[in-house]
Amino acid sequence: MLHRRWAVAPVPGGQSQGPYSPDGFWWWDGASWKPAYSQDRLWRWNGQTWVPTQAPPAQSKGGSGLAIGLIVGAFLIVLVVVAVMVVVVLGVHP
């Protein structure tokens, strides 16, 4: 039989209701461990009723510009290296 350690964990929204497992995915009802999230993870058990889960915080969009800049920079470096190799191999001197 599996035994889970439990602790009173905060419920999203700052409330503390019922003992949750350390990972927050299980809820102890006094007799057995019950899932704290629905199978699709859209609902969470707060100890009394199912409530919608909160959306994760929005991520900033600043990373896409950095990624594009790195890709363009890498392409230019490869282009210069290939051009130098062609000049050396073919022996073309300006």
C-alpha positions in Angstrom: 0.0 0.0 0.0 1.3 3.4 -0.9 1.5 6.1 1.8 1.8 9.7 0.8 3.2 12.4 3.0 0.8 15.3 3.3 0.9 18.8 4.4 -1.6 21.6 4.4 -0.9 23.3 1.1 -2.4 26.6 0.0 -5.1 26.5 -2.6 -4.8 28.9 -5.5 -6.1 32.3 -4.4 -4.4 32.2 -1.0 -6.9 30.0 0.8 -5.8 27.0 2.8 -8.3 24.2 2.8 -7.7 20.6 3.6 -4.5 18.6 3.5 -2.9 18.4 0.0 0.1 16.3 -1.1 3.4 18.2 -1.4 3.0 18.3 -5.2 -0.6 19.7 -4.9 -2.1 17.0 -7.2 -3.8 14.9 -4.4 -6.2 15.8 -1.6 -6.7 13.8 1.6 -10.4 13.4 2.4 -9.8 11.7 5.8 -9.9 8.2 4.4 -8.0 8.2 1.1 -6.2 10.3 -1.4 -8.4 11.9 -4.1 -7.2 13.7 -7.2 -7.1 17.5 -6.7 -7.4 18.2 -10.4 -9.8 16.9 -13.0 -8.3 14.6 -15.7 -8.2 17.5 -18.2 -6.7 19.8 -15.4 -9.3 22.5 -16.1 -10.9 22.0 -12.7 -9.4 21.9 -9.1 -11.0 20.5 -6.0 -10.8 23.1 -3.2 -12.0 20.8 -0.4 -15.7 21.5 -0.9 -16.4 21.9 -4.6 -14.7 21.8 -8.1 -13.5 25.3 -9.2 -11.9 26.3 -12.5 -8.1 26.4 -12.4 -6.5 29.7 -12.7 -4.7 30.5 -16.0 -0.9 30.6 -15.7 0.6 34.0 -15.8 1.1 35.4 -19.4 4.7 35.1 -20.7 6.3 38.2 -22.1 6.7 38.3 -25.9 10.2 39.7 -25.7 11.9 36.4 -26.4 10.9 36.1 -30.0 12.9 39.2 -31.1 16.0 37.8 -29.4 15.5 34.5 -31.1 15.2 36.1 -34.5 18.3 38.2 -33.9 20.3 35.1 -32.9 19.2 33.2 -36.0 20.0 36.1 -38.4 23.4 36.6 -36.6 24.3 32.9 -36.9 23.3 32.9 -40.5 25.6 35.8 -41.2 28.5 34.2 -39.4 28.0 31.0 -41.4 27.8 33.0 -44.6 31.1 34.8 -43.9 32.9 31.5 -42.9 31.7 29.8 -46.1 32.8 32.8 -48.2 36.3 32.8 -46.7 36.6 29.0 -47.2 35.6 29.4 -50.9 38.2 32.1 -51.4 40.9 30.0 -49.7 40.0 26.7 -51.6 39.6 28.3 -55.0 42.6 30.6 -54.5 40.7 33.6 -55.7 42.5 36.7 -54.7 40.9 40.1 -55.1 
